[in-house]
């Protein structure tokens, strides 16, 4: 039997590692990036040794970063990008130059030569675009102030990588051999760069849209997908040909197509490839960690990683303060930019080739960057659990809790999208009620509109008592959290038995738990609005309004009755399924009979 091709075996290994590691990592609350990195470590040269051609895989997987920058560019129209020019070149240059200067000075203080210190400082000043944008996407941070600032700085770093790479031959041992040719070579390179960028801009304006329009007329989806990939591959190749950042070129192409009518189609076609290649990139980073260097010099490696993360962290945090970013956004902003980046791999490998420092030093620095990329997602989890809760109220004026005794006959716990409708209806009827909510921002908005809402957590007995629960007639539980809702109900039933409770249920499980506690007035939050939407659908299909109303009301009555039948058995899965199937069959038979009766009275086109 013939052996399977290498590419097929490797594909099986990568996919298997990702499918096992990523869901496991997310189940542990560590995020997908750590799963990919861990998968790479396990299958790489220092793990099981299933894959050894790490460098080739890393070069190929970098195309995932290219696709990601293209998609980011599609979201930025040229006008919006122009509005970001100051953050890009202002804050971006401040971050790169500030971090590079401090890192170089620290290295010089430890006796490192100025050439090594300068290149190490410049390389370590760069951050991981892939990890930062992936995390910001998962957390929906791009629209925030820190997200825009991070993106601007990352974009400047891609631009800054070009002069950094151009500087390396001048610092290395080959500088003397090329001095005579340097001016002519530099002029030629500058002409090439200008020509390529101009061709991308002009091509994007004049050729890309007509080309996609022509391809779209063929009505062949796979060819449109191929054209989308061809566009990104072609631009990336052009940029690499003249020594520019492939990701920067793809981003520029995305910006030029941001106003195109085919923007959404391009996003849809490229998104799956981006996700897979980014995952492969993170796997390749995990495989590239040289544990041999780590084992030989663990103390030095730890010193470099902690040192450059610390120096960059302090610098970037001070920058965040100067940028006046919100307190709550600063820790994540700092960490995302403090880690090393994938461009550092290129810088340090090029520095080794240019004889700026030996290969051993390059391996040590590359290892430190890879370790920082591995550690950063773990630190992000720690920040989420330990630091961000303390930052939640920083910079926010604390709101005074309810302190004056209230005597309204109705207490409403929760003034979100559900509770405010109830409160507004009651107040419109001149029925007094006391409203509690523990979201300071929500209360501030409510007060701006003239509504009186008190700050306080209704699951606390003292605040509930101050709100007048001991003398009120009705308690409306409209909070978002299921557990908090149940806690409030338990507290009210134990200490204020005279209260009649009206509660909001988020889902079927919540409804059953409330009914188990004896709460009879429970409404599922989406039920009635969903029925109204179903009624609108029936009317749009041609049903008479009266018939559509009858149908939805019949369904409503049946559903409520079915819930009452299900409640005694909601913990018995087998019995639950049997009752649901029986109820569905009865409903279908009943509605079929009603349709037949209506058809006899007055045939309708939609009944045929």
Buried (B, 14 or more C-beta within 10 A) or exposed (E): EEEEEEEEEBEEBBEEBBEBBBEBBEEEEBBBBBBBBBBBBBBBBBBEEBBEEBEEBBEBBBBBBBBBBBBBBBEBBBEEBEEBEEBBBBBBBBBBBBBBBBBBEBBBEEEBEEBBBBBBBBBBBBBBBBBBBBBBBEBEBBEBBBBBBBBBBBBBBBBBBBEBBEBBBEBBEBBEEEEEEEEEEEEEBEEBBEEBBEEBBEBBEEEBBEBBEEBBEEEEEEEBBEBBBEBBBBBBEBBEEBBBBBBBBBBBBBBBBBEBEBBEBBBEBBEEBBBBBBBBBBBBBBBBBBBEBBEEBEEEBEEBBEBBBEBBBBBBBEBBEEBEBBBBBBBBBBBBBBBBBBBBBBBBBBBBBBBBBEEEBBBBBBBBBBBBBBBBBBBBBEBBEEBBEEBEEEEEEEBEBBEEEBEBBBBBBBBBEBBBEBBEEBBEEEEEBBBBBBBBEBBEBBEEEEBEBBBBBBBBBEBBBBBBBBBBEBBBBBBBEBEBBBBBBEBBBEEBEEBBBBBBBBEBEBBBBBBEBEBEEBBBBEBEEEBEEBBEEBBEEEBEEEBBBBBBEBBBEBBEEBBEEBBEBBEEEEEBEEBBEEBEEEBEEEBEEBBEEBEEEEEBEEEE
